[in-house]
Amino acid sequence: MTGLIDGDSFKESWLEGFVTAYGRSVARVPGAYGVVGRHAPRRGKVSVVIGGGCGHYPAFAGLVGPGLADAAVVGDVFTSPSAEQVYRTARAADGGAGVLFGYGNYAGDVMHFGLAARRLAAEGIDSRTVLVTDDIASGSADNAAERRGVAGDFFVFKTAGAAAERGDDLDAVAAVASRTNDRTRTYGAAFGGCTLPGKSEPLFTVDPGRVELGLGIHGEPGARGADAMGAEALAAELVDKLVAELPAGTERVAVLVNGLGRTKYEEMFACYPAIERRLRAAGLRPHRPEVGEFVTSLDMAGLSLSLLALDDELAELYDADCDTPGFRPLNPLATGEDTGSAGAAGAPGTEQQRESRGGVVHTLLEAALERVSAAEDELGRLDSVAGDGDHGQGIVRGLRAAVRAADSTGSHPDDARSVGDALLAAGTALADAAGGASGALYGALLSQTGAGLRAHRGRVDTAALAEAVRGACSAVAELGGASSGDKTLLDALEPFRDALVEQAESGTALAEALTSSARVASKAAEGTAELTSARGRASRLGGRDRGTPDPGATSLALLLEAAAAAVADGACERAT
């Protein structure tokens, strides 16, 4: 990256600039990191809402416009947007006919979009969700539902948007999107890694004379390395892998050559003739090929090839007109009647000044923030071994928001209900600010611990905290779908819970119990180095993370250590 924008302001800066430049087409969703098309909402039309982390432009905001998406919500770099951001964006786009959510199959996105859908349902707004699972490198054909979504997003969004534009109802739009996803396959190659905003080194490097095959779009390396190859050999590698997975009887394919951010258009054009020759040799007829950047990965050097096995209806929908900042067919569609703005652009999350109340939760989270901030780079390094390297940035960002929320809420150790309220507020703020799977899990941990303490009367003691943590641990496990040994933060949280329950049963005072239990969590976090990930992106990289502690378990252990030290140092007494 050029260094024009630092990591902390990246999302706000580029999104504000995007809306400023393309205000004739899109408007900022008030109080959210989302955009809604000037054409939306349209009464009686299904609203197509897409989204995911930033760093992928023109996905997702650049694909908002008539005939494609009605709105897009963006998270931090390679991080899912929070449920609150998704909810606000969907509400801004809803025209009364329901919302179709489309996004890649990543744990954080699934959690946050899912929570938003539940909230919409409670308010009487119907929605459907289609997860994009086109990347053949991230799972077997027998388990295609577990695959991640990459550049094939574009095909799914395009046909869904066209179906909504022609007046299909919600179930029909979802069916089109689902059928498109089922018939889309993607495979990619990387020649060099990307660099996160504010960082000076790429997440991974490719040795001279080598190429990474089967890469994702979050800065992770490929599934395997190979010797560098020319256009003909690369075309054969990509096409042959994809053709083998196309549905039986496929004759016509939409073709998307997608640049990942640093590969020049000229280089991609130079590859395309070899790709088309290989497709025709396989008996396939390329239909309206597109070559360019559609779903990037910051400044990664590389490209991917996506194929959509067309039927007559999907071909008609794919060919339908649309008009967006990031993609226009040769004959753009006029925007039609101006239905007005969704609201003036402005910084999301702007709140009135609140009174500072401090309290014990604020003190403990401040201590945790200081400890985790000091380890931010190391957490990022751990995460980059088999992920996108943003765990440190995300958790620090989330903890800052949690500290502010706890300060505004106030809490007193003699009043467990007030401690619970502060933890609830902190958890919600952390999930909103951090986004991603880690943000959702940490948010659930704090919020559910708070919910458990709110039911307790009197002072917070070891027994009350142990019971609350027990419930929170169950909630985190259910939300993330993980089990002990899957190499997640649960591998530090469950030993902490067990130790705390044991201390409560023996009548140990809170400060001593926390110190002892945090020590157990730290040892367990170190032990995750011997595990191989069974969840998330790292699970698809063939054990590459073995020998490295899990970043989520590590950050949780740091948080617990800091909180325990603060309690032992008299934080509870100072808050009285």
Secondary structure, DSSP 8 states (H G I E B T S, - for coil): --SSS-TTTHHHHHHHHHHHHTTTTEEE-TTSSEEEETT---TTS-EEEEEEEESSTTTTGGGBSTTSBSEEEEEEETS---HHHHHHHHHHH--SS-EEEEEE--HHHHHHHHHHHHHHHHTT--EEEEEE--BGGGS-GGGGGG----TTHHHHHHHHHHHHHTT--HHHHHHHHHHHHHTEEEEEEEEE----TT-SS-S----TTEEEES--SSS---SEEEE---HHHHHHHHHHHHHTTS-TT--EEEEEEEE-BSS-HHHHHHHHHHHHHHHHHTT-EEEEEEEE-SS--TTBEEEEEEEEE--HHHHHHHHS----SS---SS-----S----S-----TT----------HHHHHHHHHHHHHHHTHHHHHHHHHTTS-S-HHHHHHHHHHHHHHHHHHH--BTTBHHHHHHHHHHHHHHHHHHH-HHHHHHHHHHHHHHHHHHHT--SS--HHHHHHHHHHHHHHHHHHHT--TTSSSTHHHHHHHHHHHHHHHHTT--HHHHHHHHHHHHHHHHHHGGG----STGGGGSTTTTTTS--HHHHHHHHHHHHHHHHHHTTHHHHT-
